[in-house]
Amino acid sequence: MSALALALLRPVLPVSPPICLPGGSVCVADRTWLWVALAAAVALALAFALDFTRRRHLLDKIGHAPQLAKMAESLSRGRRVLKAVLIVAGVTCIALALAHPQVEGESIWKQRGIDVAVVMDFSKSMLALDARPSRIQRARLEADGLIDQLSGDRVAVVAFAGGAVHYPLTTDYDSAKILYHGVQPQDMPPGSDVSEALRTARCLLRPDLEKDPDCERTIGRGHGGDPLDEMEARRMQQHRLEQTDLGDRARAIILITDGEQTEGDAMDEAKKAADVGIDTFVIGVGTPQGAPIPEYDEDGNQRGWKTDEDGQTVMSRLDENGLKELAKVGGGEDHYYRLHPGRLGMEPIVKALARLKEGDLHSRVEKRPQEAFQWLLYPGFMLLLVEACLSDRRRLRRVVATSAESKKKRKESKS
């Protein structure tokens, strides 16, 4: 209600920079109205002073001052002065309220958001069973747990093998999970191109890199359908910028893989991501001892183990040394974590993401000012209300003569 009253009272004036008293505990958000308040106080005070002086001079010109004073005995000069003071104080308080006075409020910590791209390996080696229930199933469970702890932050999903498919940044976690729960290694191109997956994740986390040749296929205009006209293309580009917060956000890639890379240069892509402010965390799934890769028929039944050209069973092993080097390039040695074969959870990665989200605590403490106009607006109205109810005339005290005095006066008049 008070804010509505202030808005109705405040006409359209150009907004000027705030001004603060020494120490900064009290500030005025709009210095224009501060000068208006001071000018109003001085102008009203001068107007009343000139009015009182003019009245006195007129009374001197009319006639005998004592006689005029007796005739105007009911008029109170003190009350007139009080009414003038109330008007000046009331108008000044209201004008100062319109200047938006503010006092020092509570210090709050600004929470910044985080964008996370979960990159999951769907190559055939992820079917190995050295992580329960399997590498790919374990990766899905860990991704579910991680995404559920993001608390409203945005997530993108990339599934890769010899190529990569993706789901863009979103806060709809259930929709994002559909991608990696619905895809199977048998659905993906053969091979394991970690570099392509990291490139896709980098482009999803930094949509402002749309003109980067590496990102044209990911966030640029598609190749299917009729080409967009210039106006429609501009509208879509503006829509993408509006939907993307490029401000103070942490960004991270969570790569879940066994490290068996057959294509591309993952180190180069991890460095490119680091150069644009994206940390790459690497989650190793599997064991260095390795396990055979099961093969399944179209009905999902296991029909044997993968073999090489000589008929020997292929063993898939976790390339831990390679993944540690990749994590080091992507942000540091602490950016690598190996999943426990039989226990869920990757707490170190969750804590690392929380640290990224906090950022520099000193730069994220904000003192939010508290509005104080109500402490001037209400008293101002009350002062004007009191002035309106106060009369400039006073009651005369009549001396009631006693009966004896009345009789005495009558006798004296007769004599």
Buried (B, 14 or more C-beta within 10 A) or exposed (E): EEEEBBEEEBEEEEEBEBBBEEEEEBBBBBBBBBBBBEEBBEEBBEEBEEEBEEEEEEBEEEEEEEEBEEEEEEEBBEBBEBBBBBBBBBBBBBBBBBBBBBEBEEEEEEEBBBBBBBBBBBBBBBBBBBBBEBBBBBBBBBBBEBBEEBEEBBBBBBBBBBBBBBBBBEEEBEEBBEBBEEBEBEEBBEBBBBBBBBBBBBBBBBBEBBEBEEBBBBBBBEEEEEEBEEEEEEEEEEEBEEEBBEEEBBBBBBBBBBBBBEBBEBBEBBBBBBEEEBBBBBBBBBBEEBBBBBBBEEEEEEEEBBEEEEEEEBBBBBBBEBBBBBBBBBBBEEBBBBBEEEEEEBEEBEEBBEEBBBBEEEEBEEEEBEBBBBBBBBBBBEBBEEBEEEEBEEEEEEEEEEEEEEEEEEEEEEE
